[in-house]
Every structure is written in structure tokens, then in C-alpha cells.
């Protein structure tokens, strides 16, 4: 059974940083691309960042490129999202995601609040 558990969210001032973590279990972590999504109130869930399983290539949403960094530690079965220069528009619930054989699995999410 696939399980994803996010942590690291919280309240941060504009311009601040947070590091999110997602611990995975129930599947062969190293074989799958991992994704971070976010959803703000009243908005659709959007892909923030992706990291592949093969060569660790990364992809970012335009709105976070240059500020966020996704990484993974296959030995720890964990994917990270380092978020710098946070803006109020980054406030959302952040979700870890993996797609296996066409089926999406999600963690419960972690809340990120950006406010002075």
C-alpha cells in the first residue's frame, strides 16, 4: 500500500524559506518520478515540481523556477522541496504525489502560510 507523508510546512514571513519533506513507503521509491503539487483556497491543484527516477532531472512550474528546488534521497525514500524567497502567492497546502501504473497516490498535505 502506497503511503506518502509530508512534513515541514508552517508559517513564514515573505522572503523566508521552508523545506518540505515527503517520506514514502509501500513501493519501490527509486523507480518512480516524484512530484510536489499545491492547492490554494479556491484554486485548482497545480504541479509545482517534479523529479525523475532515472537521472534526477527536474521540472518546475514557471512561478517557482529559481526559488524552489526539488531533490530526492532514495536511501531514505524521501523527496524534498526547498522553498526560498517565499511570496504570499505561495501559500497553499502542499502535496506529495506519485503515479504508479496510471494511478495517483497523494499524501495528506502540509500547510504553508506566507504572511507578515
C-alpha positions in Angstrom: 0.0 0.0 0.0 1.4 3.3 -1.1 1.9 5.8 1.7 3.2 9.4 1.4 3.6 11.6 4.5 4.5 15.3 4.1 6.1 17.4 6.8 7.8 20.8 7.2 5.0 23.2 6.5 4.3 26.2 8.7 4.1 29.9 8.9 6.8 32.0 7.3 7.3 35.7 6.5 7.6 36.8 2.9 11.1 36.3 1.7 11.6 33.4 4.1 12.4 29.7 3.5 10.9 26.4 4.3 12.0 22.8 3.5 9.2 20.3 2.9 9.8 16.6 3.2 7.8 13.6 2.0 8.5 10.1 3.3 7.3 7.3 1.0 6.6 3.7 1.7 4.8 0.8 0.0 6.5 0.9 -3.4 10.0 0.8 -4.9 10.7 4.5 -4.4 13.8 4.7 -6.6 11.9 3.6 -9.6 9.4 6.4 -9.8 9.3 10.1 -10.5 8.0 12.1 -7.6 6.0 15.3 -7.7 5.1 18.2 -5.4 1.7 19.8 -6.0 0.0 22.7 -4.2 -3.6 23.9 -3.8 -4.6 27.3 -2.6 -8.2 28.0 -1.4 -10.5 28.4 -4.4 -7.8 27.3 -6.9 -7.1 24.1 -8.7 -4.3 21.8 -7.6 -1.2 22.6 -9.6 2.1 20.9 -10.2 5.0 22.7 -8.5 7.9 20.5 -9.2 8.9 17.0 -10.5 12.0 14.9 -10.2 12.6 11.8 -12.3 13.7 8.4 -11.1 16.3 7.8 -13.8 18.7 10.7 -13.9 17.2 13.0 -11.3 16.1 15.6 -13.9 13.8 18.2 -12.5 10.9 20.3 -13.8 9.4 23.4 -12.2 6.3 25.5 -12.6 7.2 28.9 -14.1 6.0 30.6 -10.9 8.6 28.9 -8.7 11.5 28.4 -11.0 14.7 29.8 -9.5 13.2 29.9 -6.0 12.3 26.2 -5.3 14.4 23.1 -5.5 13.2 19.6 -5.6 15.5 16.7 -4.6 15.4 13.1 -3.5 17.2 10.7 -1.3 16.5 7.2 -2.5 18.2 5.6 0.5 15.8 7.5 2.8 12.8 7.1 0.5 12.3 10.8 0.8 11.7 13.7 -1.6 12.3 17.3 -0.6 11.1 20.7 -1.7 13.4 23.6 -0.6 11.4 26.8 -0.9 13.2 30.1 -0.8 12.1 33.7 -1.3 8.6 32.7 -0.4 5.8 35.0 -1.5 2.2 35.3 -0.3 1.1 33.6 -3.5 3.0 30.5 -2.5 0.6 30.0 0.4 -1.2 26.7 -0.1 -1.5 23.1 1.0 1.5 21.2 -0.5 1.0 17.6 -1.5 3.5 14.9 -2.4 2.4 12.7 -5.3 3.5 9.6 -7.2 1.8 8.0 -10.2 2.2 4.2 -10.5 0.7 2.4 -13.4 -1.6 5.4 -14.1 -2.8 5.6 -10.5 -2.1 8.7 -8.5 -1.3 8.5 -4.8 -1.3 11.5 -2.5 -0.2 12.4 0.9 -2.5 14.3 3.3 -0.6 17.5 2.6 1.2 20.1 4.7 0.0 23.7 5.1 2.3 26.6 4.0 1.3 30.0 5.2 3.2 33.1 4.0 2.4 36.2 6.0 3.9 39.1 7.8 
